[in-house]
Amino acid sequence: MRTAVADGGRRVSVHLADQDRQALIVALSHLPGLAAEDTAVLPELTGLGAVTCGTDTAEDGRRVWAVLDL
């Protein structure tokens, strides 16, 4: 979530979902446009046990997501 907050938007959303004994966690910055690349966030998520993770930007801001085994 630190990466989404660093984009400088006024709000950050966190979304949670579960399926097949895995949890999906998504943080969205809500700041449109291209955000600066944060190369540290994905290794940090992997170090916390993420099975898979990623980051991308879209019209509604930067998304940072991770899938964790439950």
Secondary structure, 3 states (H helix, E strand, C coil): CHHHHHCCCCCCEEEEEEECCEEEEEEECCCCCCCCCCCCHHHHHHHCCEEEEEEEEECCEEEEEEEEEC
